[in-house]
Amino acid sequence: MSSNTPNLGLLKKDPMVDGNETFNIETMLNENWDKIDEAVGRTGGYGVTTQPKANEYEVNLKPAPASLTAGIRVTVKINVASTGAPMLNVNGLGVKPVLKTNGSSASFKQDGVYTLVYDGEVFILQGEGGEVGTATAADVLAPKTIGTDNGIVTGTIPTQGNQFKSGLWSNPDGDAYVDTYVNIDSGFYPPGSQVTIQAHDPDLLSGNIRSGVNIFGVPGKPTVVDTADAVLDPNMLVAGYSGYDDGVKKAGQMPNRSAENNHMPGLESTVWAGDRVFIRPPHGFYNGSTWITTPAPTLKPENIPKDAAILGIQGTLERMTTAEKQAIANEITAKGVWASTNDSNAVLAQKIGMIKTSKYAWGSLNASEGRVYVSGVAFRPKMVKLYGQYANVEGRFTACFLFDEPIHRVYGFITPDTTSDGSGMSGFGRALGDNPISNSGFSVYNYNWWNNQIYWEAWGH
């Protein structure tokens, strides 16, 4: 039974099975030779280039390909290095570009041997493994090498160790970070390498840092504080002392009054009667031991009543007490002139002068059988007034007046009925002889006073 080779597909016969078949020249020879020829043509062969003009190469291969078909492979040795995009003309079959697998132009070195494959339009450079990249010797760690368009290149990046560098300040960006820059030596720093960057600032001292703040491990000085929230008026700070307000040092201007005088005279004073005394001190500082004074030359015990004390000073001045004044007012009133403790001393003195020097007595008694008999008066009455209820009748009142010389009469009236004198009045005698006044009293009779309470007043010589 016939079969085909796996690579070129050549027809083969099995002698055991196909031995009796007629030999077919076309299938057994011609077609197989065509396949071999085609395969050989695809290998393209080998040749050394010539260059009739810059970057345009020509080569004559042996065996020579009949045509350029996709997949044909050629091997060439370059006689002159390319300086631009190379072109290749194989056996006069046409000039074709030579590209890398990434589509960029290939690059030839003098005496370099290159394998190219035709893809039906251009030759593709083989054997570079894709893109070479753009790294140069300065991009590769020494002594490592790298393949480039220019061939194998040895890196020049040095390997560095630990370093100490002085940094350069930039402007702080206000977010609690300060960027510090430093020129690092070029090279490769293996893992674990340390680069110490030191930025020197002569102002990074504890005395320049606010209390409670730590900057890069430097604690703030306890006496450095933010004074933005403080208010300091120099007039409210004692002279000789100073303080800070919004970062500005201010000297105190308040006088130290306690240092001047422990008995500082006040500027003015006033009194709330019955309450307290006020003394306005001069502006300044007082330590709590200084007294504020005001002159009071009349503030003496002898000027203060004996029953009063002012600011701890007990008075010794004799004066009329309230009780004494009441007693005097009562006596004045008893003399016929009304007086009270509301009267001033001057008014009481006036009322004393108003008291008449005539003698006076008063009293009351029960008019047994209608007669009023009064004796034991210390003087001879000149006028007597008697008054009381009339005949036990509610709402009716009777009164009478007795007069000694020169009138020598008795007058009376009954309310609400009145009369001008005693004549014709029921119960009264018409003449003083019937109602005599004696040297020590008087008597009068009115039957309508029978057993009534009668009140009397007498004025004498």
C-alpha positions as CSV (number, residue, x, y, z in Angstrom):
1,M,0.0,0.0,0.0
2,S,1.5,3.4,-1.0
3,S,2.2,6.3,1.5
4,N,3.7,9.8,1.6
5,T,6.8,11.2,3.4
6,P,5.9,13.5,6.4
7,N,8.0,16.5,5.3
8,L,7.8,16.8,1.5
9,G,4.9,14.5,0.9
10,L,6.9,12.3,-1.5
11,L,4.9,9.2,-2.8
12,K,6.2,5.8,-1.6
13,K,5.2,2.3,-2.6
14,D,5.2,-0.8,-0.4
15,P,7.1,-3.6,-2.2
16,M,5.2,-6.3,-0.4
17,V,1.8,-4.9,-1.4
18,D,2.5,-2.8,-4.5
19,G,5.2,-5.0,-6.1
20,N,2.9,-6.2,-8.9
21,E,1.8,-2.7,-9.9
22,T,3.0,-1.1,-13.1
23,F,5.7,1.6,-12.4
24,N,4.2,5.0,-13.0
25,I,6.9,7.5,-14.0
26,E,4.7,10.6,-13.5
27,T,3.7,9.9,-9.9
28,M,6.7,8.0,-8.8
29,L,9.4,10.2,-10.4
30,N,8.2,13.5,-11.9
31,E,5.9,14.6,-9.1
32,N,8.4,13.6,-6.4
33,W,11.2,15.4,-8.2
34,D,9.1,18.6,-8.4
35,K,8.4,18.5,-4.7
36,I,12.1,18.1,-3.9
37,D,13.0,20.9,-6.3
38,E,10.5,23.2,-4.7
39,A,11.8,22.4,-1.2
40,V,15.3,23.0,-2.3
41,G,14.2,26.3,-3.9
42,R,12.8,27.4,-0.6
43,T,16.1,27.0,1.2
44,G,17.4,29.8,-1.0
45,G,21.1,29.0,-0.7
46,Y,24.1,31.2,0.5
47,G,25.9,34.2,-1.0
48,V,28.1,37.2,-0.3
49,T,26.5,40.6,-1.0
50,T,27.7,43.4,-3.1
51,Q,26.5,47.0,-2.7
52,P,26.0,49.0,-5.9
53,K,24.7,51.9,-3.8
54,A,24.3,52.7,-0.2
55,N,22.1,50.3,1.8
56,E,21.0,48.5,-1.3
57,Y,22.5,45.0,-1.4
58,E,22.7,42.4,-4.2
59,V,23.4,38.7,-3.9
60,N,23.6,35.7,-6.3
61,L,22.6,32.5,-4.6
62,K,23.7,29.0,-5.5
63,P,21.5,27.2,-6.2
64,A,19.7,30.2,-7.7
65,P,16.0,30.4,-6.9
66,A,13.7,30.6,-10.0
67,S,11.4,33.1,-8.3
68,L,10.7,34.8,-4.9
69,T,8.0,32.9,-3.2
70,A,6.7,33.2,0.3
71,G,8.8,31.2,2.7
72,I,12.1,31.1,0.7
73,R,15.1,31.3,3.1
74,V,18.4,32.9,2.1
75,T,21.7,33.3,4.0
76,V,23.9,36.2,3.2
77,K,27.2,37.6,4.3
78,I,27.3,41.4,4.4
79,N,30.2,43.1,2.7
80,V,29.5,46.7,4.0
81,A,27.7,47.7,7.1
82,S,24.3,49.4,6.5
83,T,23.9,53.1,7.4
84,G,20.1,53.2,7.0
85,A,17.2,50.9,6.0
86,P,18.7,48.0,4.0
87,M,17.2,46.6,0.8
88,L,18.1,43.2,-0.8
89,N,17.9,42.0,-4.5
90,V,18.3,38.2,-4.7
91,N,19.5,37.0,-8.1
92,G,17.9,40.0,-9.8
93,L,14.4,39.0,-8.8
94,G,13.6,42.5,-7.4
95,V,14.7,44.8,-4.6
96,K,12.9,44.1,-1.3
97,P,13.1,45.8,2.1
98,V,14.8,43.9,5.0
99,L,12.9,44.3,8.3
100,K,13.0,43.0,11.8
101,T,10.2,40.9,13.2
102,N,8.7,44.1,14.8
103,G,8.4,45.8,11.4
104,S,11.3,48.2,11.9
105,S,14.2,48.3,9.5
106,A,17.0,45.8,10.0
107,S,20.6,46.8,10.5
108,F,23.6,45.0,9.0
109,K,27.2,44.9,10.3
110,Q,30.2,44.3,8.0
111,D,31.0,40.6,7.6
112,G,27.9,39.7,9.5
113,V,26.1,36.6,8.4
114,Y,22.3,36.9,8.4
115,T,19.4,34.5,7.6
116,L,16.4,36.1,6.0
117,V,12.9,34.7,5.1
118,Y,10.8,36.2,2.4
119,D,7.1,36.6,3.5
120,G,5.8,37.4,0.0
121,E,6.5,41.1,0.3
122,V,9.7,41.8,2.3
123,F,12.6,39.8,3.8
124,I,12.4,39.3,7.6
125,L,15.6,39.1,9.6
126,Q,15.8,35.9,11.6
127,G,17.6,35.0,14.8
128,E,17.2,38.2,16.9
129,G,14.3,36.9,19.1
130,G,12.0,39.8,18.6
131,E,12.8,43.4,19.7
132,V,16.2,44.3,20.9
133,G,15.0,47.3,22.9
134,T,16.6,50.7,23.5
135,A,19.0,50.0,26.4
136,T,22.5,51.2,26.1
137,A,25.6,50.5,28.1
138,A,24.7,53.3,30.5
139,D,21.4,51.5,31.3
140,V,23.0,48.1,32.2
141,L,24.7,47.1,35.4
142,A,28.4,46.5,35.0
143,P,29.8,44.0,34.1
144,K,26.6,42.5,32.7
145,T,26.1,42.5,28.9
146,I,23.1,43.0,26.7
147,G,22.3,42.4,23.0
148,T,21.6,45.5,21.0
149,D,21.4,46.5,17.4
150,N,25.1,47.1,17.7
151,G,25.7,43.7,19.1
152,I,26.7,42.6,22.7
153,V,27.2,45.7,24.9
154,T,28.7,45.7,28.4
155,G,26.9,47.7,31.0
156,T,28.5,50.6,32.7
157,I,26.3,51.2,35.8
158,P,28.5,50.8,38.9
159,T,27.4,49.0,42.1
160,Q,27.3,51.4,45.0
161,G,27.4,50.8,48.8
162,N,26.3,52.8,51.9
163,Q,26.6,56.5,51.5
164,F,26.3,59.7,53.5
165,K,25.0,62.8,51.7
166,S,24.1,66.4,52.7
167,G,20.7,67.3,51.5
168,L,19.3,70.5,50.0
169,W,16.2,72.1,51.3
170,S,13.1,72.9,49.3
171,N,10.3,75.1,50.4
172,P,8.0,73.4,53.0
173,D,4.7,72.5,51.4
174,G,2.6,73.1,54.5
175,D,1.3,69.5,54.9
176,A,3.7,68.5,57.8
177,Y,6.3,67.3,55.3
178,V,9.5,69.0,54.2
179,D,11.0,67.7,51.0
180,T,14.7,67.3,51.1
181,Y,16.7,66.8,47.9
182,V,20.1,65.3,47.5
183,N,22.3,64.4,44.5
184,I,22.7,60.6,44.8
185,D,25.7,59.0,43.1
186,S,24.6,57.1,40.0
187,G,24.7,53.4,40.2
188,F,23.0,50.3,41.6
189,Y,22.3,50.1,45.3
190,P,21.8,46.4,46.4
191,P,19.0,45.6,48.8
192,G,20.0,46.6,52.3
193,S,22.1,49.5,51.2
194,Q,21.6,52.7,53.2
195,V,21.9,56.2,52.0
196,T,21.9,58.7,54.9
197,I,20.7,62.1,53.8
198,Q,21.4,64.9,56.2
199,A,19.8,68.3,55.9
200,H,21.4,70.9,58.1
201,D,19.3,73.7,59.6
202,P,21.0,75.7,62.4
203,D,17.6,76.8,63.7
204,L,16.4,73.3,64.4
205,L,16.8,73.7,68.2
206,S,14.6,73.1,71.2
207,G,14.5,76.8,72.0
208,N,12.9,77.5,68.6
209,I,10.1,74.9,69.0
210,R,6.9,75.4,70.8
211,S,6.2,73.5,74.0
212,G,4.4,70.3,73.5
213,V,5.7,69.9,69.9
214,N,8.3,67.5,68.6
215,I,10.0,68.1,65.3
216,F,12.2,65.4,63.9
217,G,12.8,64.1,67.5
218,V,13.6,67.5,68.9
219,P,11.2,68.4,71.7
220,G,9.9,72.0,72.2
221,K,11.2,74.1,75.0
222,P,8.7,74.4,77.9
223,T,9.0,78.2,78.0
224,V,8.2,78.6,74.2
225,V,4.4,78.9,74.0
226,D,1.9,80.2,71.5
227,T,0.7,83.6,72.7
228,A,-1.9,84.0,69.9
229,D,-4.8,83.3,72.3
230,A,-3.5,85.7,75.0
231,V,-4.5,89.3,75.5
232,L,-1.9,91.5,77.2
233,D,-2.5,95.2,77.9
234,P,0.7,96.9,79.2
235,N,-1.5,99.1,81.4
236,M,-2.7,95.9,83.1
237,L,0.8,94.5,83.8
238,V,2.9,95.8,86.7
239,A,5.8,97.9,85.8
240,G,9.1,96.0,86.0
241,Y,7.4,92.9,84.5
242,S,6.9,91.9,80.9
243,G,4.9,89.5,78.8
244,Y,4.3,88.4,75.3
245,D,1.2,89.2,73.2
246,D,1.0,87.7,69.7
247,G,4.7,87.0,69.9
248,V,5.6,90.6,70.8
249,K,7.3,91.3,74.1
250,K,5.5,94.1,76.0
251,A,6.7,95.9,79.1
252,G,4.3,96.4,82.0
253,Q,3.2,100.0,82.7
254,M,0.9,99.6,85.7
255,P,2.3,101.4,88.8
256,N,3.0,99.3,91.8
257,R,1.0,101.3,94.3
258,S,1.8,98.9,97.2
259,A,5.5,99.6,96.7
260,E,4.7,103.4,96.8
261,N,2.6,103.6,100.0
262,N,0.8,101.1,102.2
263,H,-1.7,103.8,103.1
264,M,-2.5,105.0,99.6
265,P,-4.7,108.2,99.5
266,G,-7.9,107.7,97.5
267,L,-8.8,109.9,94.6
268,E,-12.4,110.5,95.8
269,S,-15.0,109.1,98.2
270,T,-18.7,108.9,98.5
271,V,-21.2,107.4,101.0
272,W,-24.4,105.5,100.6
273,A,-26.3,106.7,103.7
274,G,-27.1,103.9,106.0
275,D,-25.1,101.5,103.8
276,R,-21.4,101.9,103.0
277,V,-18.5,104.1,102.2
278,F,-16.7,104.1,98.8
279,I,-13.1,105.2,98.2
280,R,-11.8,105.3,94.6
281,P,-8.1,104.2,94.5
282,P,-5.5,105.4,92.0
283,H,-5.0,103.0,89.1
284,G,-2.3,100.5,89.8
285,F,-1.3,97.2,91.4
286,Y,-2.2,96.4,95.1
287,N,-0.8,93.4,96.8
288,G,-3.7,92.9,99.2
289,S,-1.9,94.5,102.2
290,T,-2.3,98.1,101.1
291,W,-5.0,100.4,102.6
292,I,-6.8,103.0,100.7
293,T,-7.4,106.2,102.8
294,T,-9.4,109.3,102.6
295,P,-9.2,112.3,105.1
296,A,-11.9,112.3,107.8
297,P,-10.8,114.8,110.5
298,T,-14.3,114.9,112.1
299,L,-14.7,111.2,112.4
300,K,-14.2,111.2,116.1
301,P,-16.0,109.5,119.0
302,E,-17.1,112.9,120.4
303,N,-18.8,113.6,117.1
304,I,-20.8,110.4,117.0
305,P,-23.9,109.9,119.2
306,K,-23.3,107.6,122.1
307,D,-25.8,105.0,120.9
308,A,-24.2,104.7,117.4
309,A,-20.9,103.4,116.0
310,I,-19.5,104.4,112.6
311,L,-16.9,102.3,110.9
312,G,-16.0,100.7,114.2
313,I,-15.8,104.0,116.2
314,Q,-18.2,104.0,119.1
315,G,-19.7,107.4,119.7
316,T,-19.6,109.3,123.0
317,L,-21.7,112.3,122.0
318,E,-24.7,112.8,124.3
319,R,-28.0,113.1,122.5
320,M,-31.7,112.4,122.9
321,T,-32.5,108.8,122.4
322,T,-35.8,107.6,120.8
323,A,-37.1,106.6,124.2
324,E,-36.2,109.9,125.7
325,K,-37.7,111.8,122.8
326,Q,-41.0,109.9,123.2
327,A,-41.1,110.8,126.9
328,I,-40.6,114.5,126.0
329,A,-43.3,114.3,123.3
330,N,-45.7,112.8,125.8
331,E,-45.1,115.6,128.3
332,I,-45.6,118.3,125.6
333,T,-48.8,116.6,124.5
334,A,-49.9,116.4,128.2
335,K,-49.5,120.2,128.4
336,G,-52.0,120.7,125.6
337,V,-49.7,120.8,122.5
338,W,-49.6,117.6,120.4
339,A,-46.1,116.3,119.8
340,S,-44.5,113.0,118.6
341,T,-41.1,111.4,117.9
342,N,-41.4,112.3,114.3
343,D,-40.9,115.9,115.3
344,S,-37.3,117.2,115.0
345,N,-35.6,118.5,118.1
346,A,-36.1,122.0,116.8
347,V,-39.8,121.4,116.4
348,L,-40.1,119.9,119.8
349,A,-38.4,123.0,121.2
350,Q,-41.0,125.2,119.4
351,K,-43.8,123.2,120.8
352,I,-42.4,123.5,124.3
353,G,-42.6,127.2,123.8
354,M,-46.3,126.9,122.8
355,I,-47.2,125.3,126.1
356,K,-49.4,127.7,128.1
357,T,-48.3,128.3,131.7
358,S,-51.9,127.9,133.0
359,K,-52.6,125.0,135.4
360,Y,-54.4,122.0,134.1
361,A,-56.0,118.8,135.6
362,W,-58.3,116.1,134.3
363,G,-60.2,113.0,135.4
364,S,-63.5,111.1,135.4
365,L,-66.0,109.7,137.9
366,N,-69.5,108.2,138.2
367,A,-72.2,110.8,138.6
368,S,-74.0,109.3,141.5
369,E,-77.5,110.8,141.6
370,G,-76.5,113.1,138.8
371,R,-73.9,115.1,140.8
372,V,-70.3,115.6,139.9
373,Y,-68.2,116.6,142.8
374,V,-64.4,117.0,142.4
375,S,-62.0,118.1,145.1
376,G,-58.2,117.9,145.7
377,V,-57.4,120.0,142.6
378,A,-54.1,121.8,143.2
379,F,-55.5,125.1,142.0
380,R,-58.7,127.1,141.7
381,P,-60.2,126.2,138.3
382,K,-61.0,129.1,136.1
383,M,-62.8,127.0,133.5
384,V,-64.1,123.4,133.8
385,K,-65.3,121.2,130.9
386,L,-67.6,118.2,131.7
387,Y,-68.9,115.7,129.1
388,G,-70.6,112.3,129.1
389,Q,-73.6,110.3,127.9
390,Y,-77.0,112.0,128.3
391,A,-79.6,110.0,130.3
392,N,-78.1,106.7,129.2
393,V,-79.5,107.4,125.7
394,E,-77.3,105.9,122.9
395,G,-76.1,108.5,120.5
396,R,-76.9,111.5,122.7
397,F,-74.2,113.4,124.4
398,T,-74.1,116.3,126.8
399,A,-71.4,118.7,127.8
400,C,-71.2,121.9,129.9
401,F,-68.6,124.5,130.8
402,L,-68.2,126.2,134.1
403,F,-66.6,129.6,134.3
404,D,-65.3,131.4,137.3
405,E,-64.8,135.2,137.4
406,P,-65.5,137.3,135.6
407,I,-68.1,135.3,133.6
408,H,-69.4,133.3,136.6
409,R,-71.8,131.2,134.5
410,V,-72.6,127.7,133.4
411,Y,-73.3,126.7,129.8
412,G,-74.2,123.4,128.3
413,F,-75.7,121.5,125.3
414,I,-77.1,118.2,124.4
415,T,-76.4,116.6,121.0
416,P,-77.9,116.2,118.6
417,D,-80.2,119.0,120.1
418,T,-78.2,122.0,121.0
419,T,-78.7,125.3,122.9
420,S,-76.6,128.3,123.3
421,D,-76.4,128.4,127.0
422,G,-77.7,126.7,130.1
423,S,-80.9,128.8,130.4
424,G,-83.9,126.7,130.1
425,M,-81.8,123.5,129.7
426,S,-83.1,120.6,131.5
427,G,-80.8,119.5,134.4
428,F,-78.5,122.5,134.6
429,G,-78.6,125.2,137.2
430,R,-78.8,128.7,135.8
431,A,-76.2,130.4,138.1
432,L,-72.8,129.4,139.2
433,G,-74.0,129.6,142.7
434,D,-75.8,126.4,142.0
435,N,-72.7,124.9,140.5
436,P,-69.9,126.4,142.6
437,I,-66.1,126.5,141.8
438,S,-63.9,126.3,144.9
439,N,-60.2,126.9,145.5
440,S,-59.5,123.1,145.1
441,G,-62.3,121.8,142.9
442,F,-65.9,122.2,141.7
443,S,-69.3,120.6,141.8
444,V,-72.2,120.5,139.3
445,Y,-75.5,118.7,139.2
446,N,-77.5,117.3,136.3
447,Y,-80.2,114.7,136.9
448,N,-79.8,113.4,133.4
449,W,-76.3,112.3,134.3
450,W,-77.7,109.9,136.9
451,N,-75.1,107.2,137.4
452,N,-73.3,108.0,134.1
453,Q,-69.5,108.2,133.6
454,I,-68.6,111.8,133.4
455,Y,-65.2,113.1,132.2
456,W,-63.8,116.5,133.2
457,E,-60.9,118.9,132.5
458,A,-60.0,121.9,134.5
459,W,-57.8,124.9,133.8
460,G,-56.7,127.2,136.5
461,H,-55.0,130.4,137.5
